[in-house]
Amino acid sequence: MTSSSTPQRRLWPACRSGGACAALSAAALLAGCAVGPDFVPPKPPQVSGYAREPQSEQTVASDVHGGEAQRFVQALDIPGQWWTLFHSPSLNAIIEGALKANPSLQAAQATLREANEELYAGEGALFPTVGATASTARERISGASFGSASQLPVFTLKSASVSVTYLLDVWGGARRQIESLAAQAEYERFELEASYLTLTSNVATAAIQEASLRAQIAATQEIIDIETQEFAGLKRQFAVGGAANTAVLAQAATLAQSRAQLPPLQKQLAQTRDQLTAYLGRFPSEELTETFDLASLQLPETLPVSLPSKLVEQRPDIRASEAQLHAASAEIGVATANMPPQLTLSASYGSETTGALFGPGTAIWSLGAGLMQPFFEGGTLLHRRRAAIAAFDAAAAQYRNTVVTAFQNVADALRALQSDAQAVDAQAAAERAATDSLAASRRQFRIGTISYLALLDTERTYQQARINLVQAEATRYSDTVALFQALGGGWWNRRDVVHSRAD
């Protein structure tokens, strides 16, 4: 594979060996030009950015974990193992395990091998077909065929021959079919790359989700502890006549509501752990050793922003869609090549005798040429060509849609990261204010300067502020993953996959 910063395009034809390349060249010289359109990769969109307004160079910063400023660098290359930028050994380990054992990824790898083998099989059409036959039979024939009324004696007829048949690819139909198979193999190659990118992104996102849920559970438990203390204090005050029963009941209801928030969070955490286990190709009963929390994840502070002209080369889904377009183009040539006359050359040599094979006078041979021109097939060939053209138009439209969606993904991720940084900053300020307000309210309530309802409102504000901050921090991590995914994930810089046809 290439180690350059830009993924390289591989144009058909590609050969497994020098002999295959020589055969392709010889066939091209003998057969002439291939009918149908010669595929030209679509040009990148002529746009200079991902949004109407200029892209900010960095996000705002806040003094909390996950609140670091992120700097956007134009044309910065993407590492193949982009997830290592989060500096989490647990994340690295679980992604490496998923890449080795995920069944969906293994299915995509097998599908690529299948497509390559279909291509290798298709290349056989460029070579002559050589076959050998041999037979022996005991026979008796009537002498009437020779003007005799008697039976001829029983004899043994033996024959052996070698035959060669070659369909001249005059119109390039075979070559266009191989071109289509090569494009289909290329499609499966980039479908595999898309599977790698989807899997690694999903694992990273699930790990961040687990970290977020653990932080939300911890915050909720802290709130429950605070409210439990308040409840105990109110009961003591009520016992000595210092608090109303309504305050005790209200605090009990608030504490029950806070405790009721734990089971849904714990359920989501268990389901997220099950999902991570499934990504590794394991069963839910096989517990993972890795765990995740937000404190163990480091927010990448330098983020790449690929040039729009390069995005079409970096996104596996765009490259896969381009390969489908290439295959559809080649199928037009296949359909067109089926319409003119087809020329076949054949030759055979062998021996036929009732005695010893290959003895004097037993040789048989033939040389021949066949020409087949379809005159009337009910419009089948014409409409198949029109269908191939329509399929190409559909593939072209799908390609444009894939490109538009890719640019939208990048624009959405960049905009989200700017908004996420502002949200973390705002939620951090809100959480600090809520913490100070709760501490002050608890002091004031103890000395009787505020009512219990005022304290209860403060507790609820603090509870929501803690949860909102955790969620804002996790969203920022997840959207960072989304940016790496939207930019193609740096597959061209990976060393664990060979970016060529399978052996």
C-alpha positions in Angstrom: 0.0 0.0 0.0 1.0 3.6 -0.5 2.3 5.6 2.4 1.7 9.0 0.9 -0.8 11.4 2.4 -3.2 11.1 -0.5 -4.9 7.8 -1.4 -3.9 6.7 -4.8 -6.4 5.6 -7.5 -5.8 2.3 -9.2 -7.0 2.3 -12.8 -8.0 -0.9 -14.7 -6.6 -3.1 -16.1 -4.5 -4.6 -13.3 -2.7 -7.9 -13.8 -1.6 -10.6 -11.4 1.5 -11.4 -13.3 3.6 -10.4 -16.3 2.1 -13.2 -18.3 -1.4 -11.9 -17.7 -0.4 -8.4 -18.7 1.2 -9.8 -21.9 -1.9 -11.7 -22.7 -4.0 -8.5 -22.2 -1.7 -6.6 -24.4 -1.7 -9.2 -27.1 -5.5 -9.5 -27.0 -5.8 -5.8 -27.3 -3.6 -5.7 -30.4 -5.4 -8.7 -32.1 -8.9 -7.6 -31.2 -8.7 -3.9 -31.8 -10.5 -1.2 -29.8 -13.2 -2.0 -27.2 -16.6 -0.5 -27.9 -18.5 1.4 -25.3 -17.4 4.5 -23.2 -13.9 4.6 -21.7 -14.5 5.4 -18.0 -13.2 8.7 -16.7 -13.4 9.3 -12.9 -15.7 12.2 -12.0 -13.9 15.4 -11.1 -14.0 16.7 -7.5 -16.7 19.3 -6.7 -15.5 22.8 -7.4 -16.0 24.2 -3.9 -13.5 25.8 -1.6 -15.0 25.0 1.8 -17.6 23.1 3.8 -19.8 26.1 4.8 -20.7 29.5 3.5 -18.9 31.4 6.3 -15.1 31.0 6.9 -14.1 28.1 9.1 -12.9 29.2 12.6 -9.3 28.2 13.4 -10.1 26.9 16.8 -12.9 26.4 19.4 -13.4 28.2 22.7 -11.8 26.7 25.8 -13.1 26.1 29.3 -11.3 25.0 32.5 -12.9 21.6 32.8 -11.8 18.2 31.6 -12.8 17.9 28.0 -13.0 21.7 27.7 -9.7 22.2 25.9 -9.6 24.3 22.8 -9.5 22.3 19.5 -7.5 23.7 16.6 -8.5 23.0 13.0 -5.6 22.5 10.6 -6.3 22.6 6.9 -4.9 19.8 4.8 -3.5 18.0 7.9 -3.2 14.3 7.2 -5.2 11.8 9.2 -3.4 9.0 11.0 -4.5 5.5 10.1 -5.1 4.7 13.8 -6.8 8.0 14.6 -8.4 6.6 17.8 -5.0 6.6 19.5 -5.3 10.4 19.6 -7.6 9.9 22.6 -4.6 8.4 24.5 -6.7 5.6 26.0 -5.0 2.2 26.2 -8.3 0.6 26.9 -9.8 2.1 23.7 -6.8 1.1 21.7 -7.1 -2.5 23.0 -10.8 -2.9 22.4 -10.6 -1.5 18.8 -7.7 -3.8 18.0 -9.7 -6.7 19.4 -12.7 -5.7 17.3 -10.6 -5.5 14.1 -9.4 -9.1 14.7 -12.7 -10.7 15.6 -15.7 -8.8 14.4 -17.9 -11.1 12.3 -19.2 -8.3 10.0 -15.7 -7.3 9.2 -14.7 -10.9 8.5 -17.7 -11.2 6.1 -16.6 -8.1 4.2 -13.1 -9.5 3.9 -14.5 -12.8 2.5 -16.7 -10.8 0.1 -13.6 -9.0 -1.2 -11.8 -12.3 -1.7 -14.8 -13.6 -3.6 -14.8 -10.6 -5.9 -11.1 -10.9 -6.6 -11.5 -14.6 -7.5 -14.4 -13.7 -9.8 -12.1 -11.2 -11.5 -9.3 -13.8 -11.9 -11.9 -16.2 -13.4 -13.1 -13.6 -15.8 -9.6 -12.9 -17.1 -9.6 -16.5 -18.4 -11.8 -15.2 -21.3 -8.7 -13.6 -22.8 -7.0 -17.0 -23.3 -7.8 -19.8 -25.7 -9.7 -22.7 -24.4 -7.7 -25.9 -24.7 -9.2 -29.3 -24.2 -8.3 -33.0 -24.7 -10.6 -35.9 -25.3 -10.0 -39.6 -25.4 -12.4 -42.5 -26.0 -12.5 -46.2 -26.8 -15.5 -48.2 -27.9 -16.4 -51.7 -29.1 -18.5 -51.5 -32.2 -20.3 -53.5 -34.8 -21.8 -51.8 -37.9 -23.9 -53.1 -40.7 -22.2 -53.9 -44.0 -25.3 -52.4 -45.8 -23.6 -49.0 -45.6 -20.9 -50.3 -47.8 -23.1 -52.4 -50.2 -22.6 -55.6 -48.4 -25.4 -57.8 -47.0 -23.1 -59.4 -44.4 -22.3 -58.2 -40.9 -18.9 -56.7 -40.5 -16.7 -58.0 -37.6 -16.7 -56.5 -34.2 -13.8 -53.9 -33.8 -12.5 -51.5 -31.2 -12.4 -47.8 -32.2 -9.9 -45.7 -30.3 -9.6 -41.9 -30.6 -7.6 -39.1 -28.9 -7.5 -35.4 -29.8 -6.5 -32.0 -28.5 -8.7 -29.0 -29.5 -8.2 -25.3 -29.2 -11.0 -22.7 -29.4 -10.5 -18.9 -29.2 -13.2 -16.3 -29.3 -11.7 -13.2 -30.9 -12.5 -10.3 -28.7 -13.0 -8.1 -31.8 -15.3 -5.6 -30.1 -13.8 -5.8 -26.6 -16.8 -7.4 -24.9 -14.6 -9.7 -22.9 -12.3 -6.9 -21.9 -15.2 -4.7 -20.9 -16.5 -7.6 -18.8 -13.2 -7.9 -17.1 -13.2 -4.2 -16.5 -16.6 -4.5 -14.9 -15.4 -7.3 -12.6 -12.3 -5.3 -11.7 -14.5 -2.4 -10.8 -16.8 -4.7 -8.7 -13.7 -5.9 -6.9 -12.7 -2.3 -6.3 -16.2 -1.7 -4.9 -15.8 -4.5 -2.4 -12.4 -3.3 -1.4 -13.8 0.1 -0.4 -16.8 -1.5 1.1 -14.3 -3.3 3.3 -12.6 0.0 4.1 -16.0 1.5 5.0 -16.6 -1.5 7.3 -13.3 -0.8 9.0 -14.2 2.8 9.5 -17.7 2.1 10.7 -16.6 -0.5 13.1 -13.8 1.6 14.7 -16.1 4.7 14.9 -18.9 2.7 16.5 -16.5 1.1 19.0 -15.1 4.6 19.9 -18.6 6.1 20.2 -19.8 3.2 22.4 -16.8 3.6 24.6 -17.5 7.3 25.0 -21.2 6.5 25.7 -20.1 4.1 28.4 -17.9 6.8 29.9 -20.7 9.3 29.8 -23.1 6.9 31.5 -20.7 6.1 34.2 -20.2 9.9 34.9 -24.0 10.4 34.9 -24.4 7.5 37.3 -21.7 9.0 39.6 -23.3 12.4 39.5 -26.7 11.0 40.2 -25.4 9.0 43.1 -23.7 12.1 44.5 -27.0 14.0 44.2 -28.8 11.1 46.0 -26.2 11.2 48.8 -26.8 15.0 49.2 -30.6 14.6 49.2 -30.3 11.6 51.6 -28.4 13.9 54.1 -31.1 16.6 53.6 -33.8 14.1 54.2 -32.2 12.8 57.4 -31.8 16.4 58.7 -35.4 17.3 57.9 -36.6 14.2 59.8 -34.5 15.2 62.8 -35.9 18.7 62.7 -39.5 17.4 62.3 -39.0 15.2 65.4 -38.2 18.3 67.5 -40.8 20.5 65.8 -38.3 22.5 63.7 -39.7 21.4 60.3 -43.1 20.8 58.8 -44.2 17.4 57.8 -44.9 18.7 54.2 -41.1 19.5 53.9 -40.2 16.0 55.0 -42.6 14.5 52.5 -41.4 16.7 49.7 -37.8 15.8 50.3 -38.8 12.1 50.4 -40.5 12.5 47.0 -37.4 14.3 45.6 -35.1 11.6 46.9 -37.3 8.9 45.4 -37.3 10.7 42.0 -33.5 10.9 42.0 -33.2 7.2 42.9 -35.6 6.4 40.1 -33.1 7.9 37.6 -30.5 5.3 38.4 -32.1 2.2 36.9 -32.5 3.6 33.4 -28.9 4.8 33.4 -27.7 1.4 34.7 -29.7 -0.3 32.0 -28.2 1.8 29.3 -24.7 1.1 30.7 -25.3 -2.6 30.6 -26.6 -2.5 27.1 -23.7 -0.4 26.0 -21.3 -3.0 27.5 -23.2 -5.7 25.6 -22.8 -3.7 22.4 -19.1 -3.4 22.9 -18.9 -7.1 23.5 -20.8 -7.8 20.3 -18.4 -5.6 18.3 -15.6 -7.9 19.5 -17.5 -10.9 18.2 -18.2 -12.2 21.7 -21.4 -13.2 23.6 -22.9 -11.0 26.3 -21.8 -13.5 29.0 -18.2 -12.9 28.1 -17.5 -9.8 30.2 -15.0 -7.2 28.9 -12.0 -6.3 31.0 -11.8 -2.8 29.6 -13.9 0.0 31.2 -14.2 3.6 30.2 -14.6 6.9 32.0 -14.3 10.5 30.7 -11.3 11.2 32.9 -9.3 8.4 31.0 -10.0 10.0 27.6 -8.0 12.9 26.3 -9.7 15.2 23.8 -7.6 15.6 20.6 -6.6 19.2 20.4 -5.4 19.3 16.8 -8.0 18.2 14.2 -7.5 17.8 10.5 -9.7 19.5 7.9 -9.2 17.9 4.6 -9.4 20.0 1.4 -12.7 19.5 -0.3 -10.9 18.4 -3.5 -9.3 15.6 -1.5 -12.4 14.4 0.3 -13.7 12.4 -2.7 -10.4 10.4 -2.6 -10.5 9.8 1.2 -14.1 8.7 1.8 -14.5 4.9 1.3 -18.2 5.3 0.4 -17.4 7.8 -2.4 -14.7 5.5 -3.8 -17.1 2.6 -3.6 -19.8 4.6 -5.4 -17.2 5.6 -8.1 -16.3 1.9 -8.5 -20.0 1.1 -9.1 -20.1 3.9 -11.7 -17.1 2.4 -13.4 -18.7 -1.1 -13.4 -21.9 0.4 -14.9 -19.8 2.1 -17.6 -18.1 -1.1 -18.5 -21.5 -2.9 -18.7 -22.5 -0.5 -21.5 -19.5 -1.8 -23.4 -20.4 -5.4 -22.7 -24.0 -4.9 -24.0 -22.7 -3.0 -27.1 -20.1 -5.7 -27.9 -22.8 -8.4 -28.0 -24.5 -6.7 -31.0 -21.9 -7.0 -33.8 -20.7 -10.3 -35.3 -18.7 -12.7 -33.1 -15.7 -14.5 -34.6 -14.5 -17.8 -33.2 -11.3 -19.7 -34.3 -10.9 -23.4 -33.6 -8.4 -26.1 -34.3 -8.0 -29.8 -33.3 -5.4 -32.5 -33.8 -5.6 -36.2 -32.8 -5.7 -39.8 -33.8 -8.5 -42.2 -34.6 -7.8 -45.9 -35.3 -8.8 -49.5 -34.6 -5.2 -50.3 -33.9 -2.4 -48.3 -32.2 -3.1 -44.7 -31.5 -0.8 -42.1 -33.3 0.4 -44.8 -35.8 0.9 -44.1 -39.5 -2.3 -42.9 -41.2 -4.3 -42.4 -38.0 -3.9 -38.6 -37.7 -7.0 -36.4 -37.8 -7.1 -32.6 -37.7 -9.2 -29.6 -38.4 -9.0 -25.8 -38.7 -12.0 -23.6 -38.6 -13.5 -20.2 -38.2 -17.0 -19.4 -37.2 -18.9 -16.1 -37.6 -22.2 -15.5 -35.7 -24.3 -12.4 -36.4 -27.6 -12.0 -34.5 -30.3 -10.6 -36.8 -33.4 -10.7 -34.8 -33.8 -11.4 -31.1 -37.0 -9.4 -30.4 -35.1 -6.3 -29.4 -33.3 -8.1 -26.6 -29.8 -6.8 -27.4 -31.0 -3.3 -28.0 -33.0 -3.0 -24.8 -30.2 -4.6 -22.8 -27.9 -1.8 -24.0 -30.5 0.8 -23.1 -30.9 -0.8 -19.7 -27.1 -0.6 -19.2 -27.2 3.1 -20.1 -30.0 3.7 -17.6 -28.1 1.8 -14.9 -25.1 4.0 -15.6 -27.3 7.1 -15.2 -28.6 5.7 -11.9 -25.1 5.0 -10.6 -24.0 8.6 -11.6 -26.9 10.1 -9.7 -26.1 7.9 -6.7 -22.5 9.0 -6.9 -23.5 12.6 -6.8 -25.8 11.9 -3.8 -22.9 10.2 -2.0 -20.6 13.1 -2.5 -23.2 15.6 -1.3 -23.9 13.5 1.8 -20.1 13.3 2.5 -19.7 17.1 2.4 -22.8 17.4 4.6 -21.2 15.0 7.1 -18.0 17.1 7.3 -19.9 20.4 7.6 -22.2 19.0 10.3 -19.2 17.7 12.3 -17.3 20.9 12.1 -20.3 23.0 13.1 -21.1 20.5 15.9 -17.6 20.8 17.4 -17.8 24.6 17.5 -21.2 24.4 19.2 -20.0 21.6 21.5 -17.1 23.7 22.8 -19.5 26.6 23.5 -21.9 24.2 25.2 -19.2 22.7 27.5 -18.1 26.2 28.4 -21.7 27.3 29.2 -22.5 24.2 31.1 -19.3 24.4 33.1 -20.2 27.9 34.1 -23.7 26.8 34.9 -22.4 23.9 37.0 -20.1 26.1 39.0 -22.9 28.6 39.6 -25.3 25.8 40.7 -22.7 24.3 43.0 -22.1 27.7 44.7 -25.8 28.3 44.9 -26.5 24.9 46.5 -23.9 25.4 49.1 -25.2 28.9 50.0 -28.8 27.7 50.0 -28.0 24.8 52.4 -26.4 27.2 54.8 -29.3 29.6 54.6 -31.8 26.9 55.1 -30.0 25.6 58.2 -30.3 29.1 59.8 -33.8 29.5 58.6 -33.4 32.4 56.2 -34.9 30.6 53.2 -37.8 28.1 52.9 -37.4 24.4 52.1 -39.0 25.0 48.7 -36.3 27.4 47.8 -33.6 24.8 48.8 -35.5 22.1 46.8 -35.4 24.3 43.7 -31.7 24.8 44.1 -31.0 21.1 44.5 -32.9 20.4 41.3 -31.0 23.1 39.4 -27.7 21.6 40.7 -28.7 18.1 39.7 -29.6 19.1 36.1 -26.4 21.2 35.8 -24.2 18.2 36.7 -25.9 15.9 34.2 -25.9 18.6 31.5 -22.1 19.1 31.9 -21.4 15.4 31.7 -23.5 15.0 28.6 -22.0 18.1 26.9 -18.5 16.7 27.5 -19.4 13.3 26.1 -21.1 14.9 23.0 -17.9 16.8 22.3 -15.9 13.5 22.3 -18.4 11.8 20.1 -18.5 14.6 17.6 -14.7 14.4 17.4 -15.0 10.8 16.4 -17.7 11.8 13.9 -15.2 14.3 12.3 -12.6 11.6 11.8 -15.2 9.3 10.3 -16.6 12.0 8.0 -13.1 12.7 6.7 -12.4 9.0 5.8 -10.6 7.8 8.9 -7.1 7.8 7.3 -7.4 4.3 5.8 -4.6 5.1 3.3 -2.2 5.4 6.2 -3.0 2.1 7.9 -0.5 -0.7 8.0 -2.8 -3.5 9.0 -4.5 -3.9 5.6 -2.9 -4.4 2.2 -4.6 -2.1 -0.3 -4.4 -4.3 -3.3 -6.1 -7.2 -4.9 -5.9 -10.4 -2.8 -3.4 -13.1 -3.7 
